[in-house]
Each structure stands twice: as structure tokens, then as C-alpha cells.
């Protein structure tokens, strides 16, 4: 069971720090959020810009998923991600089965001396008949089914696409596994726009595509805490940051 809480700007932290036993002379002040000692902070980095799609040159496929490499601009974005995070505490780096995440993670991994680990269930949503770059072509052509994606706010309106419930289950399970491996840790997960949107939807209980606009090479941040209860453990997920692109501006 998962319990999730957003932490909007200016509001009291979703997981408050432990209160002191005595009031300060001026009273009880507000304090900055501090993650619980056993919680895992996960920085969700969307991969850099990938190569353009061409109707007559579909992307190569890996396990059915389109697998373009990074565009030259995407490689520059990856360098900027590394420059932003190289001086922060990072305990591990995760990538997916698709090369654009490996290429995005590479400069940071080299700077920190960390070998990225593959978490297959953080791969992008499977787009069925629209894999290999077809999604971009249909979008450019103003395909009515592309418009329906955003009306229904689910990927499985595309023929043959991954069922929405399965996508939600596997991505959340991946985050839970990462958190279990790194209690009290701080990790980077280089993943995909659809995955980030789905995870933040799960974290906040929002509409399906409410967080669907993460930019390439942006950073979003969640804190995952495992709570032990009599009916079993569950994960509380707090959203701390979304679509941070300060390093790209």
C-alpha cells in the first residue's frame, strides 16, 4: 500500500521534522523540510533530447521500444546535468534499457566514478503501433488519436500500447525497489518523460497527465519513506521538485 503527499511551495512540509520539546523565545517557527533519516531521495532526470524521428527511417527497437540515440543538443544537455549534480552527494545512478538514458547519465557517472545500474522497469511506456518514432509523426500531423491521448490522459488509447494499470504498477515497483536498496540514500534515476509523469501522478494523486511536460534533461525530486505498520509496510512519497531546468537556462 502506498500513501502519497505533495508538498506545495510555501506550505508546511509534507513530512514535518520532529518538534523540539521546548518553544523558542519567539514561539514555534516554521522550518525547512528535512527528509527522514531512513528515507530515500530520488532525483528523476529525464534523458536529453533524442534524435529526430523520420517517417521513412524508424528508430531501432530494443524489446519493442524505440531506441534513438541522443541528438547533439541532448549530449550537451547531459554535460549540463553533470555540471549541476557532480558536487552533490549521489550514492547511485540508475538508467533504463534504452541508450538515451545511458548517454545522458554518462558524463555524471564519469565525474563521480559511479557505474550506472539498469532498472528495466523505469523504461518508457510501450507505445504499441506508434513505437519507433511514429508518435512524433502522428503528433505533427494532428492525428485525432493523438489529441485523444490528452483528452483521456492515458497512453493505452494507442493501438497495442501498454495498459495503463500495468505501466503504473511497474514504474512504482521500480521506485520501491530503488528505495529499498538505498535507505537514507540519495540517488539519480535517468528515465523518460512518460515515466516521470506517471510517478508524479502516483505521488500526488493527480490527473493522469498533470505532470506530462517534463523537459529533456530536467530534474524532478521525490522522497520515498517506508513506514512499518501493523497491516504491513507502505511507502510514503513526497514530491519536492518538478521540472528543474536551472542548469539548462
Secondary structure, DSSP 8 states (H G I E B T S, - for coil): -EEEEE--TTS--SS-----SS-BTTB---------TT-EEEEEEE---B---BTTB---EETTEE---B-HHHHHHHHHHHHHHTTS---EEEE-SSHHHHHHHHHHHHHHT---EE-GGGS----GGGTTTHHHHHHHTT-HHHHHHHHHT-GGGSTT---HHHHHHHHHHHHHHHHHHSTT-EEEEEE-HHHHHHHHHHHHT--TTTTTT--TT-EEEEEEEEE--TT--EEEEEEEEEEE-TTT-
